[in-house]
């Protein structure tokens, strides 16, 4: 079930590079931050600082409360691919990631 919270946003982000209807992007701006919020908490508990920062940035970029109206432009394709890959890495490395060393 926990892996599903990382897989669902990836399935919304990666197809977003194609010309899709506006409803897809509206759903994406609710699903990605909601799942990233849970993953942010999980990363904080496991002391995974890199994932913590990446999920925090994804929450800010894809928030539905102050939506960016330019999310169908070509510049967002880079963000969609990058954060889609981040969510996929979290899916496949869920149990294998160890806590980072605190110096």
LUMFIDO-681067 format. One record per residue (C-alpha): residue number from 0; residue in three letters; chain; x, y, z. Coordinates in steps of 0.1 Angstrom, whole numbers, plus 5000, padded with zeros to 4 digits. Example, Ala and Ser with C-alpha at 12.3 -4.5 7.8 and 13.67 -1.06 7.14 Angstrom:
% LUMFIDO-681067
<0,'ALA','A',<5123,4955,5078>> <1,'SER','A',<5137,4989,5071>> 
//
This chain:
% LUMFIDO-681067
<0,'UNK','A',<5000,5000,5000>> <1,'UNK','A',<5029,5024,5008>> <2,'UNK','A',<5044,5018,4974>> <3,'UNK','A',<5011,5028,4958>> <4,'UNK','A',<5014,5063,4972>> <5,'UNK','A',<5046,5067,4952>> <6,'UNK','A',<5034,5049,4921>> <7,'UNK','A',<5002,5069,4915>> <8,'UNK','A',<5019,5103,4912>> <9,'UNK','A',<5045,5088,4888>> <10,'UNK','A',<5016,5075,4866>> <11,'UNK','A',<5002,5110,4865>> <12,'UNK','A',<5035,5128,4860>> <13,'UNK','A',<5051,5107,4832>> <14,'UNK','A',<5023,5108,4807>> <15,'UNK','A',<5020,5146,4813>> <16,'UNK','A',<5047,5151,4787>> <17,'UNK','A',<5021,5144,4760>> <18,'UNK','A',<4993,5168,4750>> <19,'UNK','A',<4966,5158,4774>> <20,'UNK','A',<4933,5175,4784>> <21,'UNK','A',<4932,5200,4812>> <22,'UNK','A',<4914,5176,4835>> <23,'UNK','A',<4945,5154,4837>> <24,'UNK','A',<4966,5183,4848>> <25,'UNK','A',<4940,5194,4874>> <26,'UNK','A',<4939,5159,4889>> <27,'UNK','A',<4977,5158,4889>> <28,'UNK','A',<4979,5190,4909>> <29,'UNK','A',<4958,5174,4937>> <30,'UNK','A',<4972,5139,4936>> <31,'UNK','A',<5010,5147,4934>> <32,'UNK','A',<5011,5170,4965>> <33,'UNK','A',<4988,5147,4985>> <34,'UNK','A',<5010,5117,4979>> <35,'UNK','A',<5042,5137,4982>> <36,'UNK','A',<5030,5149,5017>> <37,'UNK','A',<5028,5114,5029>> <38,'UNK','A',<5062,5105,5013>> <39,'UNK','A',<5077,5136,5029>> <40,'UNK','A',<5066,5124,5063>> <41,'UNK','A',<5080,5089,5056>> <42,'UNK','A',<5113,5104,5044>> <43,'UNK','A',<5115,5125,5075>> <44,'UNK','A',<5109,5095,5097>> <45,'UNK','A',<5136,5075,5079>> <46,'UNK','A',<5161,5105,5078>> <47,'UNK','A',<5163,5104,5040>> <48,'UNK','A',<5173,5140,5035>> <49,'UNK','A',<5175,5140,4997>> <50,'UNK','A',<5140,5125,4993>> <51,'UNK','A',<5127,5149,5019>> <52,'UNK','A',<5139,5179,4999>> <53,'UNK','A',<5127,5165,4966>> <54,'UNK','A',<5092,5158,4979>> <55,'UNK','A',<5091,5192,4996>> <56,'UNK','A',<5099,5209,4962>> <57,'UNK','A',<5073,5188,4944>> <58,'UNK','A',<5046,5199,4969>> <59,'UNK','A',<5055,5235,4963>> <60,'UNK','A',<5056,5232,4925>> <61,'UNK','A',<5024,5211,4921>> <62,'UNK','A',<5003,5227,4948>> <63,'UNK','A',<4966,5232,4938>> <64,'UNK','A',<4961,5263,4960>> <65,'UNK','A',<4983,5286,4940>> <66,'UNK','A',<4983,5268,4906>> <67,'UNK','A',<5008,5277,4879>> <68,'UNK','A',<4988,5284,4847>> <69,'UNK','A',<5018,5275,4825>> <70,'UNK','A',<5019,5238,4834>> <71,'UNK','A',<5011,5228,4798>> <72,'UNK','A',<5042,5246,4784>> <73,'UNK','A',<5074,5228,4773>> <74,'UNK','A',<5093,5239,4804>> <75,'UNK','A',<5071,5217,4827>> <76,'UNK','A',<5080,5186,4807>> <77,'UNK','A',<5114,5186,4825>> <78,'UNK','A',<5098,5188,4859>> <79,'UNK','A',<5072,5162,4850>> <80,'UNK','A',<5099,5137,4839>> <81,'UNK','A',<5122,5145,4868>> <82,'UNK','A',<5097,5141,4895>> <83,'UNK','A',<5081,5111,4878>> <84,'UNK','A',<5115,5094,4880>> <85,'UNK','A',<5119,5105,4916>> <86,'UNK','A',<5086,5089,4926>> <87,'UNK','A',<5095,5057,4906>> <88,'UNK','A',<5128,5055,4924>> <89,'UNK','A',<5110,5056,4957>> <90,'UNK','A',<5087,5028,4945>> <91,'UNK','A',<5115,5004,4936>> <92,'UNK','A',<5139,5013,4964>> <93,'UNK','A',<5113,5015,4992>> <94,'UNK','A',<5127,4989,5015>> <95,'UNK','A',<5162,4990,5003>> <96,'UNK','A',<5169,5027,5012>> <97,'UNK','A',<5188,5031,5045>> <98,'UNK','A',<5189,5061,5067>> <99,'UNK','A',<5215,5086,5056>> <100,'UNK','A',<5244,5092,5080>> <101,'UNK','A',<5240,5123,5102>> <102,'UNK','A',<5273,5141,5105>> 
//
